[in-house]
């Protein structure tokens, strides 16, 4: 047994009928509470991610960070993970974005490709990384920060937009099957007191109404939507897309639907939606691949 892998025992409330098959899930994280939450609906193993053994079993659903996944898909080529891809957001209808979204390589930005313009919100399109946090940057800061990345690393830029409320939605075969509000500027323990079920339902209804016009899309992924105030009144907009196999489920009430979306994002993934790690993640994966 992997010494860094620990099975989680279901709590009494999470025990289901012994004849009902429970999915097997490995949570690659140092945060044991994540595994404890999923143990309500699955047989869960916590893996600290010091090696890649957790990816060896093709029958196990993975929840893992991008840096670990980048190494896992190299070690185990049969592992295919779904993703909307770095360009999906920029191809959405302007009316559903409420802002301009475009991309450059790190090399282009490092030499001032967008110099002289207004500050932009800049981020890595498919991962969170301390090397390049998502934030609003002036042109000189953008050029400096881009110079610290691999030259071919894609960087997504957006016209800054304010969101007063944000909701994460799990999308399976074109249908929103689960959701959770989240509050980036508030401690997680305060979130329940900030939740507004009516507002969250509005977000889900809006996203469901625009999904048919925002095809093609992966069969299983996560879409965050935000409520943006404006002179004509607040409106819901697509904030970003995320991979279901690495997205925080926050306070989602329907964990079975979250897990179903997560599992589908790793099964029979069409070639066009196969996740491909960015150069920065491939560089990070090199150390794990030596183990």
N, C-alpha and C positions, 0 to 999 in steps of 0.2 A: 504493500500500500504506500502511496505517496505520503511521506511524513508531513507534508504541508497541506494535506487535504483532510478535511474533517467533516464527517456526516452530521447533519442536523436532525435532531429528533422532533417529529411533529408534536405540537402542544395538544392537550386533550381536545380543545375546540376545533383543531384542524384535522382530527382523525376522521376519515371517511369510511364508508362501507368497505370491508376487506375485499369484496369482489370487484370494486371499481378500480380500474388501473390508474395509477398516478404517474405522471410524467417524471422522468429523471432530469434534474437540472444541476449544473455546476455553476456556482457563482464565483467568479475570479475577482477577489477583492480582499482588502484587509478589514473591511467593515462587516463584522459578523452579523449585525442586525439585518443586513440585506438578506442573508440566507435565512434568518429566522422568519422574516416576513413571508418569503416565498414558500417556506415549509408549511404554510397553511394550505397550500394547494398542490404541492409537489414533493417528491422525495429529493431533497436538496443536499448537495455537498459543497462545502466552502473550501475553496482552493486559494492559497495566498499568491499564486502566480509566479513562484520562483523558478518554475520550469514549465514545460508545455504538455505534460502528461495528461492534463485535463481534457485536451482536444483529441486524445487517442480513440475515445469511444464514439463511434458515429451515431449511436442511439441516444446520446445525452445532449440536451439543449444547453447551450452556453449563454451566460450573461457575462460580458467581459469588456475591459477597456480596449480602445483601438490599438494602443502600443503592443499589448499582449497578442491581440488578434492578428496584427501584422506579421508576427513571427509564426503564429499557429497556422496560418494559411500557406506559409512556405513549407513548414515541416510536414503538414498534412494536406496535400493538394486536393484531396477529395472534399475538404471543408470549404463550402461556398457560403458566403454571407451576403445578404442582400443590402443594398444601399440605393438611395435616390441618386447619388453621384454629386460631384462638386458643382455641376452646372444646372441642376434641376431648378433651384430657386430662381435663378436669373431668367428662366424661360417661362415663368408664370405670367399670367395676364397682369398688366400694370394696375388694373382696377382692383385686383385681389392682393396686390403688394403695397400699394400706396406710396411707393418710393422707387427710385432707380437702383438696380442691383447689377453689378458687373464684376469682372475678374481680370486680374493681371498675374503674371508670375513674379516671384520675389526679385528676380534679376531685373525685370522691367521697373519695378517700384524702387529698387535700390538706386537706380540712376535717375530717379525723378520723373517717371512716366506720367504721374499725376500731380507734379509740382505746380504750385501756383493756384490750385483750386481751393475750395472751401474744405474744412475738416470733414472727414468721412468716418463712418463706422466700418472698421476693418476687422476681419476674422479669418481663421482657417475654416474652410467651408464644411469639413466633415469631422473635425476633431477639436477637442480643447487641449491646449498645451501651454505650459508655463512660458515657453519661449516666445509665444505670440498670443497673449490674451486678447479676447474680443473686447474692443473699446473704440471710442472716437479718437482719431488721431489727426493732427495737423500734418501737412505735406512733409515737413522736415523730419518729424518723428516717424512717420510712416516709412520714409526712405531708410532711416537708420534701423528700425526694427526689421524691415524686410532684408536688410543686408546680413542679418544674423541667421537667416534661413537658407536651406539648400536653394540653389539658383532657380530650379524648376518647380519649387513649391507653389501651388496655386493659392492665391489670396483673394478672398471675396470682399468687395467693398459695397457699401450701401449709403444712400442718402440718410442721415440720421433721422430717426422717427421715435417719438415718445409712445410707450405703451403703458397704459394705466392698469391693465389686467391681462394675465396670460394663462392660457389653458393648453395642456398637452393632450393630444388625441392619438390613439392607436388605430391605425387604418388597416383593415384586412379585406382584400379583394374589393376595394373601393367603398367600403362601409366603415364608419366610425364605430368601433366596438367597445371602446373604453376611453375614459378621460380622467384628467386630474388637473385641478387648478394648482398653480405654483406661484411663489412670491419671492423673486430673486433678492429683494432688498430687506427681507424680514427673516429672523431666525426660524428654522424649520418648526420648532415647537410652538410657534405662534400661528402657524398657517391655519389650523382648524378654526380659529376665531375670525379669520379674514375671509373664509370661503363664502361664496354666494352661489347657491345651487341654481338659482334662476339665471344668473349671468353665465354660469358654466354651460347650462343647457342651451342658451342662446349661441354660445361659441360653437358647440357641437352642431346645432342646426345649421348655422351659417356655413361651416366647413363642409358638411354633408351636401349642402345645396350647390357648392362650387366645385366639388371634386369631379363631377362628370365633365366639366369644361377644362379641368387641369390634368387631362390625360395626355400622354401615357404617364404611368406612375408604377412604382414597385408593387407587387402583390401584398407585401406586408412591410409597413414602415410607420414612422411616427411623424406627425405634423404638429408643430406648435403654432397657435394662433394668438394674436394680441388685439386688445381693444385700444384703438388710437383716437384720442380726442382731436377735434378739429373745428374750424369755424362753422362747418355745415352739420356738426354733431359727431358724436363718436361712431366709429365703424370698426368692424372686425377685419383683420388683415392676416395673411399668411406670414408668420414670423420666420420659420425655418423648418427644414426637414431633418430628421435624425434616424439613425439605424435602430431598429427595434431591439437588436441583440446587445446594445450598449446604453440604451436610454433609461434614465432613472424613472421608476414608476411612481415616484412621489407618493401621493395619498389616493391613488386609484382604488376605487371600491371594487371593481370587477377584475380581481387578479387572475382568474381563469382566462378571461379574454386577453389580458396583457400577455399571459404566458402563451396562449395560442398564437398570438401575433409574433411573439419572440421565436417560437418554434418554427412557424411558417417562413420566417426570414432566414432560416438555415436549411430549408428543405426544398428541393426541386427549384433552385433559384435560376431564373432565366439569365442567359449570358449578358443581356443588356443591363441587368440590374445587379450584376456581380460586383461586390465591393473590391476596390483596388486601393491598397494603402498609398498614402502620399509619400514623397521622398523623405520627409521628416520622420514619419512613422517607420519607414523601412530602415532608416539609420538607427532609430531607437531599438528596432527588433534585432539588430545584429548581435547584441549581447546575449539575448535569450537563446538565439540559434546556436550559440557556442556551447550551451549547456547540454 
